[in-house]
Amino acid sequence: MGAITPTFENSYADFGWRRSIQQVKHHLQQRSDTETHMRALLDQVKIAETRMVAHNDGKPIANMDILEIGPGQGLERATYFGRNNHITGLDTDIIARGLEWQSYLQMLRTNGLGRVAKTLGREILSNRPNRAAWRKLLGVKKLNFPDAMYGNICDIVPRANHYDMVMSWSVFEHVSDPAVAIDHVLAALKPGGIFYISLHLYTCNNGHHDMRSFTGDESLPLWGHLRPDQAHLIKPSAYLNEWRLPQYRALFAEKTGGDYEEVLEKFEHPEVYGPMLKGSLREELADYSEDELLTVNAIYIGRKK
């Protein structure tokens, strides 16, 4: 595979050494309680699987050909579903499986030194203990890694009318054209195939993807990216298309004829941040609904007609 110019100017691989060091410290702190973090992730994956089963006429998610868009380097969801299905991972970064030097050489040529350094650091600091805990929780000795495919869902249809299911977590907020991406998802699905798209909503408190908000830094202003006088304090760590909830609802309604399910995952945000949405702050954010401000993940599930 030859080198391909990245679609976006910035990614999680190039957000600066200072914040990279902060992320390293965060990973080291989490290593003391790896199994707890992985168990929480497993609980979330099982909830997603239950939703998928409901849209699969109650049948288990098994013996399927599944495409995951943007599996990242952790590959937890891919390896969970890979126990009973064939998984292909489509990513704009070369996917490294362990410490295979060939994949890192390919990553260097395609994604650059920043991506290599970050992936190696994550592999050593968190991926290896995470995978050990993941194997233990799944009760397996070996994880079935997905087939890796390099590309951007906005640019390609991986295989037309081929997949039984297309799934994705926290990717669609980063694509340049969600409408084209959904067209390509539907084109890749077999008739009757299932899509499960979970996206991190831009308008939630940490929807700006400033890496500091994911590493325990509580100094950032609430919803700072939505407030003109605070926006300069926010430094997004990745490209964001800034789509809002009404836009996604209109998109899925158009592409599916209204035949889809929406799930809004708010976790503890209504309890933690809801009481803060009052007075001058609520007036400043008057253009945004409480669903937009308090939803972390917006999930869209449906079938290709």
Short mmCIF file of the C-alpha atoms (twelve columns), coordinates in Angstrom:
data_MODEL
# 
_entry.id   MODEL 
# 
loop_
_atom_site.group_PDB 
_atom_site.id 
_atom_site.type_symbol 
_atom_site.label_atom_id 
_atom_site.label_alt_id 
_atom_site.label_comp_id 
_atom_site.label_asym_id 
_atom_site.label_seq_id 
_atom_site.Cartn_x 
_atom_site.Cartn_y 
_atom_site.Cartn_z 
_atom_site.pdbx_PDB_model_num 
ATOM 1   C CA . MET A 1   0.000   0.000   0.000  1 
ATOM 2   C CA . GLY A 2   1.470   3.340   -0.997 1 
ATOM 3   C CA . ALA A 3   1.406   6.495   1.089  1 
ATOM 4   C CA . ILE A 4   -1.871  8.412   0.957  1 
ATOM 5   C CA . THR A 5   -2.302  12.036  1.917  1 
ATOM 6   C CA . PRO A 6   -4.386  12.312  5.119  1 
ATOM 7   C CA . THR A 7   -7.840  13.831  4.615  1 
ATOM 8   C CA . PHE A 8   -7.596  16.247  7.564  1 
ATOM 9   C CA . GLU A 9   -4.870  18.583  8.716  1 
ATOM 10  C CA . ASN A 10  -5.059  17.594  12.361 1 
ATOM 11  C CA . SER A 11  -5.778  14.368  14.215 1 
ATOM 12  C CA . TYR A 12  -5.270  12.822  17.626 1 
ATOM 13  C CA . ALA A 13  -1.668  12.225  16.573 1 
ATOM 14  C CA . ASP A 14  -0.593  15.864  16.402 1 
ATOM 15  C CA . PHE A 15  -2.009  17.818  19.328 1 
ATOM 16  C CA . GLY A 16  1.332   18.837  20.858 1 
ATOM 17  C CA . TRP A 17  3.862   17.426  23.273 1 
ATOM 18  C CA . ARG A 18  2.482   19.148  26.353 1 
ATOM 19  C CA . ARG A 19  -0.920  17.551  26.073 1 
ATOM 20  C CA . SER A 20  0.702   14.285  24.968 1 
ATOM 21  C CA . ILE A 21  2.587   14.204  28.277 1 
ATOM 22  C CA . GLN A 22  -0.668  14.907  30.113 1 
ATOM 23  C CA . GLN A 23  -2.254  11.951  28.330 1 
ATOM 24  C CA . VAL A 24  0.687   9.690   29.255 1 
ATOM 25  C CA . LYS A 25  0.193   10.587  32.916 1 
ATOM 26  C CA . HIS A 26  -3.510  9.817   32.595 1 
ATOM 27  C CA . HIS A 27  -2.788  6.377   31.104 1 
ATOM 28  C CA . LEU A 28  -0.337  5.606   33.916 1 
ATOM 29  C CA . GLN A 29  -2.939  6.528   36.519 1 
ATOM 30  C CA . GLN A 30  -5.549  4.308   34.883 1 
ATOM 31  C CA . ARG A 31  -3.242  1.278   34.829 1 
ATOM 32  C CA . SER A 32  -3.818  0.839   38.565 1 
ATOM 33  C CA . ASP A 33  -7.462  -0.018  37.878 1 
ATOM 34  C CA . THR A 34  -7.413  -1.401  34.348 1 
ATOM 35  C CA . GLU A 35  -9.921  -4.187  34.890 1 
ATOM 36  C CA . THR A 36  -12.529 -1.800  36.295 1 
ATOM 37  C CA . HIS A 37  -12.247 0.458   33.238 1 
ATOM 38  C CA . MET A 38  -12.424 -2.487  30.854 1 
ATOM 39  C CA . ARG A 39  -15.393 -3.965  32.693 1 
ATOM 40  C CA . ALA A 40  -17.252 -0.650  32.292 1 
ATOM 41  C CA . LEU A 41  -16.488 -0.705  28.562 1 
ATOM 42  C CA . LEU A 42  -17.680 -4.303  28.304 1 
ATOM 43  C CA . ASP A 43  -20.970 -3.331  29.950 1 
ATOM 44  C CA . GLN A 44  -21.447 -0.612  27.322 1 
ATOM 45  C CA . VAL A 45  -20.632 -2.991  24.463 1 
ATOM 46  C CA . LYS A 46  -23.167 -5.496  25.764 1 
ATOM 47  C CA . ILE A 47  -25.823 -2.766  25.899 1 
ATOM 48  C CA . ALA A 48  -25.022 -1.944  22.255 1 
ATOM 49  C CA . GLU A 49  -25.274 -5.625  21.364 1 
ATOM 50  C CA . THR A 50  -28.722 -5.835  22.983 1 
ATOM 51  C CA . ARG A 51  -29.895 -2.941  20.796 1 
ATOM 52  C CA . MET A 52  -28.455 -4.621  17.699 1 
ATOM 53  C CA . VAL A 53  -30.241 -7.880  18.523 1 
ATOM 54  C CA . ALA A 54  -33.530 -5.995  18.796 1 
ATOM 55  C CA . HIS A 55  -33.026 -4.685  15.244 1 
ATOM 56  C CA . ASN A 56  -31.986 -8.163  14.064 1 
ATOM 57  C CA . ASP A 57  -35.452 -9.583  14.807 1 
ATOM 58  C CA . GLY A 58  -34.213 -10.910 18.130 1 
ATOM 59  C CA . LYS A 59  -31.501 -13.055 16.539 1 
ATOM 60  C CA . PRO A 60  -27.970 -13.066 18.030 1 
ATOM 61  C CA . ILE A 61  -25.182 -11.091 16.383 1 
ATOM 62  C CA . ALA A 62  -23.351 -14.110 15.003 1 
ATOM 63  C CA . ASN A 63  -22.032 -15.447 11.690 1 
ATOM 64  C CA . MET A 64  -22.120 -11.953 10.216 1 
ATOM 65  C CA . ASP A 65  -19.758 -10.032 7.982  1 
ATOM 66  C CA . ILE A 66  -19.338 -6.764  9.921  1 
ATOM 67  C CA . LEU A 67  -17.582 -3.511  9.055  1 
ATOM 68  C CA . GLU A 68  -16.432 -1.272  11.897 1 
ATOM 69  C CA . ILE A 69  -15.665 2.277   10.827 1 
ATOM 70  C CA . GLY A 70  -12.842 3.811   12.869 1 
ATOM 71  C CA . PRO A 71  -11.974 0.980   15.277 1 
ATOM 72  C CA . GLY A 72  -8.873  2.879   16.434 1 
ATOM 73  C CA . GLN A 73  -5.918  1.125   18.004 1 
ATOM 74  C CA . GLY A 74  -7.650  -0.425  21.028 1 
ATOM 75  C CA . LEU A 75  -9.885  -2.728  18.942 1 
ATOM 76  C CA . GLU A 76  -11.979 -3.735  21.955 1 
ATOM 77  C CA . ARG A 77  -15.347 -3.679  20.189 1 
ATOM 78  C CA . ALA A 78  -13.929 -5.338  17.086 1 
ATOM 79  C CA . THR A 79  -12.455 -8.183  19.123 1 
ATOM 80  C CA . TYR A 80  -15.645 -8.561  21.174 1 
ATOM 81  C CA . PHE A 81  -17.811 -9.044  18.097 1 
ATOM 82  C CA . GLY A 82  -14.955 -10.880 16.366 1 
ATOM 83  C CA . ARG A 83  -15.538 -13.893 18.596 1 
ATOM 84  C CA . ASN A 84  -18.604 -14.878 16.563 1 
ATOM 85  C CA . ASN A 85  -18.324 -12.810 13.375 1 
ATOM 86  C CA . HIS A 86  -15.918 -11.777 10.646 1 
ATOM 87  C CA . ILE A 87  -14.838 -8.173  11.293 1 
ATOM 88  C CA . THR A 88  -13.201 -5.654  8.969  1 
ATOM 89  C CA . GLY A 89  -11.907 -2.383  10.406 1 
ATOM 90  C CA . LEU A 90  -11.826 0.693   8.156  1 
ATOM 91  C CA . ASP A 91  -9.653  3.494   9.528  1 
ATOM 92  C CA . THR A 92  -7.821  6.596   8.315  1 
ATOM 93  C CA . ASP A 93  -4.856  5.428   10.424 1 
ATOM 94  C CA . ILE A 94  -2.990  2.220   9.759  1 
ATOM 95  C CA . ILE A 95  -4.145  -0.248  12.412 1 
ATOM 96  C CA . ALA A 96  -1.309  -1.728  14.447 1 
ATOM 97  C CA . ARG A 97  -1.836  -5.097  16.094 1 
ATOM 98  C CA . GLY A 98  0.645   -5.335  18.926 1 
ATOM 99  C CA . LEU A 99  4.233   -4.514  18.092 1 
ATOM 100 C CA . GLU A 100 4.402   -5.756  14.489 1 
ATOM 101 C CA . TRP A 101 7.147   -3.599  13.013 1 
ATOM 102 C CA . GLN A 102 5.701   -3.852  9.485  1 
ATOM 103 C CA . SER A 103 2.506   -2.074  10.507 1 
ATOM 104 C CA . TYR A 104 4.466   0.733   12.177 1 
ATOM 105 C CA . LEU A 105 6.609   1.193   9.075  1 
ATOM 106 C CA . GLN A 106 3.452   1.420   6.994  1 
ATOM 107 C CA . MET A 107 1.979   3.831   9.539  1 
ATOM 108 C CA . LEU A 108 5.085   6.031   9.345  1 
ATOM 109 C CA . ARG A 109 4.784   6.241   5.558  1 
ATOM 110 C CA . THR A 110 1.041   6.865   5.579  1 
ATOM 111 C CA . ASN A 111 0.205   8.720   8.808  1 
ATOM 112 C CA . GLY A 112 3.517   10.242  9.883  1 
ATOM 113 C CA . LEU A 113 5.833   10.148  12.883 1 
ATOM 114 C CA . GLY A 114 3.315   11.689  15.312 1 
ATOM 115 C CA . ARG A 115 0.866   8.841   14.808 1 
ATOM 116 C CA . VAL A 116 3.640   6.256   15.211 1 
ATOM 117 C CA . ALA A 117 4.898   7.815   18.453 1 
ATOM 118 C CA . LYS A 118 1.413   8.058   19.921 1 
ATOM 119 C CA . THR A 119 0.455   4.513   18.916 1 
ATOM 120 C CA . LEU A 120 3.671   3.017   20.279 1 
ATOM 121 C CA . GLY A 121 3.234   4.901   23.524 1 
ATOM 122 C CA . ARG A 122 -0.345  3.762   23.866 1 
ATOM 123 C CA . GLU A 123 0.608   0.177   23.029 1 
ATOM 124 C CA . ILE A 124 3.196   0.070   25.784 1 
ATOM 125 C CA . LEU A 125 1.321   2.067   28.415 1 
ATOM 126 C CA . SER A 126 -2.275  0.931   28.024 1 
ATOM 127 C CA . ASN A 127 -3.075  -1.425  25.151 1 
ATOM 128 C CA . ARG A 128 -1.133  -4.372  26.498 1 
ATOM 129 C CA . PRO A 129 -2.644  -4.324  30.017 1 
ATOM 130 C CA . ASN A 130 -6.034  -3.455  28.518 1 
ATOM 131 C CA . ARG A 131 -5.909  -6.483  26.227 1 
ATOM 132 C CA . ALA A 132 -4.898  -8.757  29.077 1 
ATOM 133 C CA . ALA A 133 -7.904  -7.549  31.072 1 
ATOM 134 C CA . TRP A 134 -10.140 -7.784  27.983 1 
ATOM 135 C CA . ARG A 135 -9.118  -11.411 27.351 1 
ATOM 136 C CA . LYS A 136 -9.850  -12.242 30.978 1 
ATOM 137 C CA . LEU A 137 -13.279 -10.596 30.883 1 
ATOM 138 C CA . LEU A 138 -14.185 -12.307 27.604 1 
ATOM 139 C CA . GLY A 139 -12.854 -15.647 28.841 1 
ATOM 140 C CA . VAL A 140 -10.582 -16.172 25.831 1 
ATOM 141 C CA . LYS A 141 -6.883  -16.874 25.488 1 
ATOM 142 C CA . LYS A 142 -6.514  -15.054 22.186 1 
ATOM 143 C CA . LEU A 143 -8.304  -12.103 20.602 1 
ATOM 144 C CA . ASN A 144 -9.437  -12.303 16.986 1 
ATOM 145 C CA . PHE A 145 -8.193  -9.071  15.443 1 
ATOM 146 C CA . PRO A 146 -10.144 -7.580  12.533 1 
ATOM 147 C CA . ASP A 147 -8.974  -7.438  8.949  1 
ATOM 148 C CA . ALA A 148 -7.544  -3.949  8.463  1 
ATOM 149 C CA . MET A 149 -8.564  -1.635  5.637  1 
ATOM 150 C CA . TYR A 150 -7.100  1.845   5.150  1 
ATOM 151 C CA . GLY A 151 -9.490  4.563   3.986  1 
ATOM 152 C CA . ASN A 152 -12.034 7.258   4.760  1 
ATOM 153 C CA . ILE A 153 -15.740 6.384   4.686  1 
ATOM 154 C CA . CYS A 154 -16.376 9.764   3.016  1 
ATOM 155 C CA . ASP A 155 -14.140 8.745   0.111  1 
ATOM 156 C CA . ILE A 156 -14.963 5.080   -0.501 1 
ATOM 157 C CA . VAL A 157 -17.602 2.376   -0.331 1 
ATOM 158 C CA . PRO A 158 -15.515 -0.468  1.145  1 
ATOM 159 C CA . ARG A 159 -17.518 -3.257  -0.583 1 
ATOM 160 C CA . ALA A 160 -20.919 -2.593  -2.116 1 
ATOM 161 C CA . ASN A 161 -23.901 -4.627  -0.841 1 
ATOM 162 C CA . HIS A 162 -21.558 -6.855  1.159  1 
ATOM 163 C CA . TYR A 163 -21.863 -6.335  4.922  1 
ATOM 164 C CA . ASP A 164 -24.538 -7.658  7.262  1 
ATOM 165 C CA . MET A 165 -23.822 -4.826  9.685  1 
ATOM 166 C CA . VAL A 166 -21.856 -1.573  9.765  1 
ATOM 167 C CA . MET A 167 -21.019 -0.195  13.217 1 
ATOM 168 C CA . SER A 168 -19.142 2.826   14.476 1 
ATOM 169 C CA . TRP A 169 -18.394 4.625   17.728 1 
ATOM 170 C CA . SER A 170 -17.226 8.263   18.100 1 
ATOM 171 C CA . VAL A 171 -16.268 8.693   14.451 1 
ATOM 172 C CA . PHE A 172 -19.036 10.562  12.632 1 
ATOM 173 C CA . GLU A 173 -18.381 13.812  14.512 1 
ATOM 174 C CA . HIS A 174 -14.965 13.761  12.782 1 
ATOM 175 C CA . VAL A 175 -16.009 13.109  9.177  1 
ATOM 176 C CA . SER A 176 -16.093 16.010  6.742  1 
ATOM 177 C CA . ASP A 177 -19.476 15.131  5.211  1 
ATOM 178 C CA . PRO A 178 -21.798 12.936  7.340  1 
ATOM 179 C CA . ALA A 179 -24.360 12.762  4.527  1 
ATOM 180 C CA . VAL A 180 -21.851 11.218  2.109  1 
ATOM 181 C CA . ALA A 181 -20.593 8.936   4.873  1 
ATOM 182 C CA . ILE A 182 -24.107 7.590   5.517  1 
ATOM 183 C CA . ASP A 183 -24.641 7.104   1.776  1 
ATOM 184 C CA . HIS A 184 -21.492 4.973   1.726  1 
ATOM 185 C CA . VAL A 185 -22.559 3.045   4.824  1 
ATOM 186 C CA . LEU A 186 -25.892 2.175   3.211  1 
ATOM 187 C CA . ALA A 187 -24.163 1.282   -0.058 1 
ATOM 188 C CA . ALA A 188 -21.841 -1.108  1.790  1 
ATOM 189 C CA . LEU A 189 -24.729 -2.898  3.535  1 
ATOM 190 C CA . LYS A 190 -26.651 -5.810  2.095  1 
ATOM 191 C CA . PRO A 191 -30.374 -5.190  1.705  1 
ATOM 192 C CA . GLY A 192 -31.787 -5.621  5.196  1 
ATOM 193 C CA . GLY A 193 -28.359 -5.025  6.755  1 
ATOM 194 C CA . ILE A 194 -28.100 -3.172  10.072 1 
ATOM 195 C CA . PHE A 195 -26.283 0.073   10.849 1 
ATOM 196 C CA . TYR A 196 -25.303 1.084   14.376 1 
ATOM 197 C CA . ILE A 197 -23.801 4.580   14.465 1 
ATOM 198 C CA . SER A 198 -22.841 6.063   17.839 1 
ATOM 199 C CA . LEU A 199 -21.406 9.587   17.723 1 
ATOM 200 C CA . HIS A 200 -20.044 11.891  20.403 1 
ATOM 201 C CA . LEU A 201 -22.298 14.923  20.169 1 
ATOM 202 C CA . TYR A 202 -20.462 18.190  19.509 1 
ATOM 203 C CA . THR A 203 -22.755 20.238  21.739 1 
ATOM 204 C CA . CYS A 204 -22.144 18.257  24.949 1 
ATOM 205 C CA . ASN A 205 -19.791 19.718  27.548 1 
ATOM 206 C CA . ASN A 206 -16.707 17.890  26.226 1 
ATOM 207 C CA . GLY A 207 -17.877 17.680  22.618 1 
ATOM 208 C CA . HIS A 208 -15.023 20.009  21.692 1 
ATOM 209 C CA . HIS A 209 -12.554 17.076  22.061 1 
ATOM 210 C CA . ASP A 210 -9.963  19.145  23.856 1 
ATOM 211 C CA . MET A 211 -7.836  16.261  25.121 1 
ATOM 212 C CA . ARG A 212 -7.518  17.911  28.536 1 
ATOM 213 C CA . SER A 213 -11.195 17.193  29.252 1 
ATOM 214 C CA . PHE A 214 -10.559 13.448  28.786 1 
ATOM 215 C CA . THR A 215 -7.538  13.326  31.100 1 
ATOM 216 C CA . GLY A 216 -8.978  14.699  34.325 1 
ATOM 217 C CA . ASP A 217 -8.369  18.426  33.724 1 
ATOM 218 C CA . GLU A 218 -11.390 20.259  35.185 1 
ATOM 219 C CA . SER A 219 -10.140 23.780  34.455 1 
ATOM 220 C CA . LEU A 220 -11.933 24.179  31.110 1 
ATOM 221 C CA . PRO A 221 -15.050 26.398  31.100 1 
ATOM 222 C CA . LEU A 222 -18.415 24.638  30.882 1 
ATOM 223 C CA . TRP A 223 -19.487 24.319  27.238 1 
ATOM 224 C CA . GLY A 224 -16.625 26.683  26.429 1 
ATOM 225 C CA . HIS A 225 -16.626 25.835  22.718 1 
ATOM 226 C CA . LEU A 226 -20.253 27.070  22.412 1 
ATOM 227 C CA . ARG A 227 -19.611 30.390  24.181 1 
ATOM 228 C CA . PRO A 228 -17.935 33.088  22.046 1 
ATOM 229 C CA . ASP A 229 -16.119 34.705  24.982 1 
ATOM 230 C CA . GLN A 230 -14.686 31.350  26.146 1 
ATOM 231 C CA . ALA A 231 -13.990 29.584  22.847 1 
ATOM 232 C CA . HIS A 232 -10.374 30.815  22.699 1 
ATOM 233 C CA . LEU A 233 -9.608  28.680  25.765 1 
ATOM 234 C CA . ILE A 234 -10.564 25.466  23.954 1 
ATOM 235 C CA . LYS A 235 -8.081  23.581  21.772 1 
ATOM 236 C CA . PRO A 236 -9.750  20.711  19.895 1 
ATOM 237 C CA . SER A 237 -7.474  17.702  19.488 1 
ATOM 238 C CA . ALA A 238 -9.078  16.528  16.252 1 
ATOM 239 C CA . TYR A 239 -11.093 17.767  13.293 1 
ATOM 240 C CA . LEU A 240 -14.787 18.280  14.180 1 
ATOM 241 C CA . ASN A 241 -17.599 18.906  11.713 1 
ATOM 242 C CA . GLU A 242 -19.658 20.649  14.455 1 
ATOM 243 C CA . TRP A 243 -22.937 19.008  13.417 1 
ATOM 244 C CA . ARG A 244 -25.808 19.383  15.862 1 
ATOM 245 C CA . LEU A 245 -28.559 17.000  16.931 1 
ATOM 246 C CA . PRO A 246 -31.278 18.401  14.606 1 
ATOM 247 C CA . GLN A 247 -28.925 17.954  11.649 1 
ATOM 248 C CA . TYR A 248 -28.310 14.283  12.433 1 
ATOM 249 C CA . ARG A 249 -32.019 13.688  12.960 1 
ATOM 250 C CA . ALA A 250 -32.829 15.251  9.597  1 
ATOM 251 C CA . LEU A 251 -30.048 13.265  7.911  1 
ATOM 252 C CA . PHE A 252 -31.170 9.863   9.185  1 
ATOM 253 C CA . ALA A 253 -34.819 10.701  8.526  1 
ATOM 254 C CA . GLU A 254 -33.962 11.524  4.916  1 
ATOM 255 C CA . LYS A 255 -31.716 8.529   4.293  1 
ATOM 256 C CA . THR A 256 -33.976 5.950   5.960  1 
ATOM 257 C CA . GLY A 257 -37.403 7.388   5.258  1 
ATOM 258 C CA . GLY A 258 -37.788 7.892   9.001  1 
ATOM 259 C CA . ASP A 259 -37.292 4.190   9.757  1 
ATOM 260 C CA . TYR A 260 -34.581 4.410   12.420 1 
ATOM 261 C CA . GLU A 261 -34.185 4.478   16.187 1 
ATOM 262 C CA . GLU A 262 -32.430 7.242   18.099 1 
ATOM 263 C CA . VAL A 263 -30.915 6.629   21.529 1 
ATOM 264 C CA . LEU A 264 -29.494 9.513   23.570 1 
ATOM 265 C CA . GLU A 265 -26.896 8.371   26.095 1 
ATOM 266 C CA . LYS A 266 -26.558 11.031  28.784 1 
ATOM 267 C CA . PHE A 267 -24.844 8.980   31.488 1 
ATOM 268 C CA . GLU A 268 -24.541 11.169  34.605 1 
ATOM 269 C CA . HIS A 269 -24.596 14.501  32.761 1 
ATOM 270 C CA . PRO A 270 -28.163 15.555  33.694 1 
ATOM 271 C CA . GLU A 271 -27.327 15.004  37.361 1 
ATOM 272 C CA . VAL A 272 -23.874 16.617  37.249 1 
ATOM 273 C CA . TYR A 273 -24.295 19.406  34.701 1 
ATOM 274 C CA . GLY A 274 -28.067 19.892  34.621 1 
ATOM 275 C CA . PRO A 275 -28.159 21.957  37.833 1 
ATOM 276 C CA . MET A 276 -25.489 24.255  36.359 1 
ATOM 277 C CA . LEU A 277 -27.685 25.083  33.349 1 
ATOM 278 C CA . LYS A 278 -29.408 28.057  34.860 1 
ATOM 279 C CA . GLY A 279 -29.176 31.819  35.114 1 
ATOM 280 C CA . SER A 280 -26.792 33.656  32.808 1 
ATOM 281 C CA . LEU A 281 -25.156 30.432  31.534 1 
ATOM 282 C CA . ARG A 282 -28.503 29.028  30.352 1 
ATOM 283 C CA . GLU A 283 -29.311 32.356  28.698 1 
ATOM 284 C CA . GLU A 284 -25.952 32.294  26.926 1 
ATOM 285 C CA . LEU A 285 -26.719 28.785  25.641 1 
ATOM 286 C CA . ALA A 286 -30.340 29.547  24.789 1 
ATOM 287 C CA . ASP A 287 -29.906 28.405  21.177 1 
ATOM 288 C CA . TYR A 288 -29.233 24.838  22.356 1 
ATOM 289 C CA . SER A 289 -31.770 22.370  23.749 1 
ATOM 290 C CA . GLU A 290 -31.067 20.451  26.946 1 
ATOM 291 C CA . ASP A 291 -30.884 17.265  24.876 1 
ATOM 292 C CA . GLU A 292 -28.058 18.855  22.887 1 
ATOM 293 C CA . LEU A 293 -26.201 20.077  25.958 1 
ATOM 294 C CA . LEU A 294 -26.585 16.992  28.156 1 
ATOM 295 C CA . THR A 295 -26.348 14.145  25.625 1 
ATOM 296 C CA . VAL A 296 -22.915 12.540  25.352 1 
ATOM 297 C CA . ASN A 297 -23.565 9.949   22.628 1 
ATOM 298 C CA . ALA A 298 -26.317 10.098  20.027 1 
ATOM 299 C CA . ILE A 299 -26.919 6.646   18.563 1 
ATOM 300 C CA . TYR A 300 -28.732 5.801   15.335 1 
ATOM 301 C CA . ILE A 301 -29.823 2.253   14.549 1 
ATOM 302 C CA . GLY A 302 -31.717 0.952   11.544 1 
ATOM 303 C CA . ARG A 303 -31.771 -1.258  8.482  1 
ATOM 304 C CA . LYS A 304 -31.076 -0.783  4.813  1 
ATOM 305 C CA . LYS A 305 -34.339 -1.221  2.945  1 
# 
